[in-house]
Amino acid sequence: MSAHTAQTELTFLGKMLLEGELHCDTGLHVGAGKGSLEIGGADNPVVKDAFGRPYVPGSSLRGKIRALLEQSSGFAVPAEMVYLSKRKGQEVRIHQSDRPDDEICLLFGRNPGRMERVAGEPLDSPNATPSRLAVFDAPLDAASITSQMRENLDDELTEVKSENAIDRITSQANPRTLERVPAGARFRVRFILDVLCLEDAPLLLRLLEGMRLLEDDTLGGGGSRGSGRVRFANLRLVWRGKDY
């Protein structure tokens, strides 16, 4: 936990900018949703920008890092989680507490008001906690898709992985296709950490911990079937004070 208390005063001191690369060690699938299906295309396409280039949404990267930090901190338990959504079949449960030194809430923000806990009494947070961390969309470095790679791809920048689900009774195959950014691709990542008090400085270590946890986990879909193994490289940290 951090050194924050209920009396900690917040005033903008500066920003930590962390930039670098996200390398795909296996194919990466960050889905675009069913609204992006194309005739003759993959059953599960990857998300692309307006120019048709794959990218990693900042929300996907941020959400995965947060989830891994919550799990590693022991906060992915009913007493530590609240409902973000209770829509049947689409429940969303995240960690939130009213502890002023909770680094997860300091890093990712805290919603004000009354929230229903998954287990236990409702949580009352009279004040919002501003999110310190911003994670930006990570564009593809097109130069990382070499001419040799392009010769073996199904599309200009992506591959299509065929998978089968086998019915255990009839042995009938249910084929499907998964679009992936190929292994060897690189994305440019950018994190910005707002420092609102001296006690915020250690939050950088929590971000780095989350990035390390991601390298030992997977990003995007199909992780249990070989997709989504990534690593960070060529990281650069820059401090910009409020007078920058």
C-alpha positions as CSV (number, residue, x, y, z in Angstrom):
1,M,0.0,0.0,0.0
2,S,1.0,3.6,-0.5
3,A,1.6,6.4,1.9
4,H,-1.6,8.2,1.0
5,T,-4.0,9.2,3.7
6,A,-7.4,10.9,3.8
7,Q,-5.6,14.1,4.4
8,T,-3.2,13.9,1.4
9,E,-3.6,17.1,-0.6
10,L,-3.6,16.8,-4.4
11,T,-1.9,19.3,-6.6
12,F,-0.5,18.7,-10.1
13,L,3.3,18.2,-10.0
14,G,4.0,16.7,-13.4
15,K,3.7,13.7,-15.6
16,M,5.7,10.5,-16.1
17,L,5.8,9.4,-19.8
18,L,6.6,5.8,-20.4
19,E,7.0,4.9,-24.1
20,G,8.2,1.8,-25.9
21,E,7.3,-1.2,-27.9
22,L,4.9,-4.2,-27.5
23,H,6.3,-7.2,-29.3
24,C,4.1,-10.2,-30.3
25,D,5.8,-13.4,-29.5
26,T,2.8,-15.3,-30.8
27,G,-0.2,-14.2,-33.0
28,L,-2.3,-11.5,-31.3
29,H,-6.1,-11.3,-31.5
30,V,-7.9,-8.3,-30.1
31,G,-11.4,-8.6,-31.4
32,A,-13.3,-6.0,-33.3
33,G,-16.8,-7.3,-32.3
34,K,-19.5,-9.0,-34.4
35,G,-20.4,-5.7,-36.0
36,S,-17.2,-5.9,-38.1
37,L,-17.8,-9.2,-39.8
38,E,-17.1,-9.1,-43.6
39,I,-18.4,-11.5,-46.3
40,G,-15.6,-14.0,-46.9
41,G,-13.6,-12.7,-43.9
42,A,-12.6,-14.3,-40.6
43,D,-15.3,-15.3,-38.1
44,N,-13.4,-13.2,-35.5
45,P,-11.7,-10.2,-37.0
46,V,-9.2,-8.0,-35.2
47,V,-9.9,-4.4,-34.4
48,K,-8.5,-2.0,-37.0
49,D,-8.2,1.8,-37.4
50,A,-9.8,3.9,-40.2
51,F,-7.0,3.0,-42.5
52,G,-7.5,-0.8,-42.0
53,R,-4.4,-1.2,-39.8
54,P,-4.6,-3.4,-36.6
55,Y,-3.9,-1.7,-33.3
56,V,-4.2,-2.5,-29.6
57,P,-6.8,-0.4,-27.9
58,G,-5.6,1.4,-24.8
59,S,-8.7,0.2,-23.0
60,S,-7.7,-3.4,-23.7
61,L,-4.2,-2.9,-22.4
62,R,-5.3,-0.9,-19.4
63,G,-8.0,-3.3,-18.5
64,K,-5.8,-6.4,-18.7
65,I,-3.1,-4.7,-16.5
66,R,-5.7,-3.7,-14.0
67,A,-7.2,-7.2,-13.8
68,L,-3.8,-8.8,-13.3
69,L,-2.8,-6.3,-10.5
70,E,-6.2,-7.0,-8.8
71,Q,-5.6,-10.7,-8.9
72,S,-2.0,-10.6,-7.7
73,S,-2.9,-8.2,-4.9
74,G,-5.6,-10.6,-3.6
75,F,-8.5,-8.2,-4.5
76,A,-10.3,-10.5,-7.0
77,V,-12.5,-11.8,-4.2
78,P,-16.2,-11.0,-3.6
79,A,-15.6,-8.9,-0.5
80,E,-13.2,-6.6,-2.5
81,M,-15.3,-6.3,-5.6
82,V,-18.3,-4.2,-6.6
83,Y,-20.7,-4.5,-9.5
84,L,-20.0,-2.1,-12.4
85,S,-22.9,-3.8,-14.2
86,K,-25.5,-6.3,-13.0
87,R,-27.2,-6.9,-16.4
88,K,-28.0,-10.6,-16.5
89,G,-25.3,-12.6,-18.4
90,Q,-23.2,-9.4,-18.7
91,E,-22.1,-8.8,-15.1
92,V,-19.0,-6.8,-14.7
93,R,-17.2,-6.9,-11.3
94,I,-14.1,-4.9,-10.5
95,H,-12.2,-4.1,-7.4
96,Q,-13.0,-0.9,-5.5
97,S,-12.5,0.2,-1.9
98,D,-12.7,3.3,0.2
99,R,-9.1,2.9,1.5
100,P,-7.1,6.1,0.8
101,D,-3.9,4.0,0.4
102,D,-5.3,1.5,-2.1
103,E,-2.9,1.7,-5.0
104,I,-5.2,0.0,-7.5
105,C,-7.8,2.8,-7.0
106,L,-5.2,5.5,-7.0
107,L,-3.8,4.2,-10.3
108,F,-7.0,3.5,-12.1
109,G,-9.4,5.9,-10.4
110,R,-12.4,5.4,-8.1
111,N,-16.1,6.2,-8.8
112,P,-18.0,8.2,-6.2
113,G,-21.4,7.2,-4.7
114,R,-22.9,4.0,-3.4
115,M,-21.9,0.8,-5.1
116,E,-23.1,-2.7,-4.4
117,R,-20.5,-5.2,-3.3
118,V,-20.4,-8.7,-4.7
119,A,-20.4,-9.8,-1.0
120,G,-21.0,-7.8,2.1
121,E,-22.3,-4.3,2.8
122,P,-22.6,-1.7,0.0
123,L,-19.6,0.6,-0.5
124,D,-20.0,4.3,0.0
125,S,-17.4,6.5,-1.6
126,P,-18.2,10.1,-1.0
127,N,-15.5,11.4,-3.3
128,A,-14.1,10.4,-6.6
129,T,-10.4,9.5,-7.0
130,P,-8.9,10.8,-10.2
131,S,-7.2,8.2,-12.4
132,R,-3.5,8.8,-12.5
133,L,-2.9,6.4,-15.4
134,A,-3.7,7.0,-19.1
135,V,-3.0,4.2,-21.6
136,F,-3.2,5.2,-25.3
137,D,-4.1,3.2,-28.3
138,A,-1.0,1.3,-29.6
139,P,-0.6,1.6,-33.4
140,L,1.1,-1.1,-35.4
141,D,4.7,-0.4,-36.6
142,A,4.1,-1.4,-40.2
143,A,7.9,-1.9,-40.7
144,S,7.7,-4.8,-38.3
145,I,5.7,-6.8,-40.9
146,T,8.6,-7.8,-43.2
147,S,8.3,-8.6,-46.9
148,Q,9.0,-12.3,-46.0
149,M,6.2,-12.3,-43.5
150,R,3.8,-10.7,-46.0
151,E,4.4,-13.5,-48.4
152,N,2.9,-16.0,-45.9
153,L,0.0,-13.9,-44.6
154,D,-3.6,-14.2,-45.5
155,D,-4.1,-10.5,-45.6
156,E,-1.6,-7.6,-46.0
157,L,-1.0,-7.3,-42.2
158,T,-2.8,-10.2,-40.6
159,E,-3.0,-14.0,-40.7
160,V,-6.1,-16.2,-40.3
161,K,-5.9,-19.1,-37.8
162,S,-8.3,-22.0,-38.3
163,E,-9.7,-23.7,-35.2
164,N,-12.1,-26.6,-34.6
165,A,-14.5,-27.3,-31.8
166,I,-15.3,-31.1,-31.6
167,D,-18.6,-32.3,-30.4
168,R,-17.9,-34.9,-27.8
169,I,-20.9,-37.1,-28.7
170,T,-21.0,-37.0,-32.5
171,S,-17.4,-36.1,-33.1
172,Q,-18.7,-33.4,-35.6
173,A,-16.3,-30.5,-36.2
174,N,-17.4,-26.9,-35.8
175,P,-14.7,-25.0,-37.7
176,R,-14.1,-21.3,-37.1
177,T,-11.4,-18.8,-38.0
178,L,-9.5,-16.3,-35.9
179,E,-7.8,-13.3,-37.4
180,R,-4.5,-12.4,-35.8
181,V,-1.6,-10.0,-36.0
182,P,1.3,-12.3,-36.7
183,A,4.2,-13.2,-34.3
184,G,7.0,-10.7,-34.9
185,A,4.8,-7.6,-35.2
186,R,5.4,-4.6,-33.0
187,F,3.2,-1.9,-31.6
188,R,4.1,1.5,-30.1
189,V,2.9,1.9,-26.6
190,R,2.5,5.0,-24.5
191,F,1.6,5.4,-20.8
192,I,1.2,8.6,-19.0
193,L,1.1,8.7,-15.2
194,D,-0.1,12.0,-13.6
195,V,1.7,12.8,-10.3
196,L,-0.7,14.7,-8.1
197,C,1.4,14.5,-4.9
198,L,4.8,13.2,-3.7
199,E,3.1,10.0,-2.5
200,D,2.2,9.2,-6.2
201,A,5.7,8.4,-7.2
202,P,5.7,4.7,-6.2
203,L,2.6,4.1,-8.4
204,L,5.1,3.8,-11.3
205,L,6.3,0.6,-9.7
206,R,2.8,-0.8,-9.7
207,L,2.4,0.0,-13.4
208,L,5.7,-1.8,-14.1
209,E,4.6,-4.7,-12.0
210,G,1.4,-5.0,-14.1
211,M,3.4,-4.9,-17.3
212,R,5.6,-7.7,-16.0
213,L,2.5,-9.7,-15.0
214,L,1.2,-9.2,-18.6
215,E,4.3,-10.7,-20.0
216,D,3.7,-13.9,-18.0
217,D,0.0,-13.9,-19.1
218,T,-1.7,-13.3,-22.4
219,L,-3.4,-10.3,-24.1
220,G,-6.5,-10.5,-26.2
221,G,-8.5,-13.6,-27.2
222,G,-7.4,-17.2,-27.6
223,G,-4.8,-17.0,-24.9
224,S,-5.4,-20.6,-23.7
225,R,-5.0,-21.7,-27.3
226,G,-1.7,-20.1,-28.0
227,S,-2.5,-16.5,-28.9
228,G,-1.6,-13.3,-27.1
229,R,1.9,-13.8,-25.7
230,V,3.6,-10.4,-25.7
231,R,6.5,-8.5,-24.2
232,F,7.6,-4.9,-23.7
233,A,10.9,-3.6,-25.1
234,N,12.9,-0.4,-25.6
235,L,11.1,1.4,-22.8
236,R,11.9,5.0,-22.2
237,L,10.8,7.0,-19.1
238,V,10.6,10.8,-19.3
239,W,9.6,13.2,-16.5
240,R,7.8,16.4,-17.4
241,G,7.2,18.8,-14.5
242,K,4.3,21.2,-14.4
243,D,6.5,24.0,-15.8
244,Y,7.4,22.0,-18.9
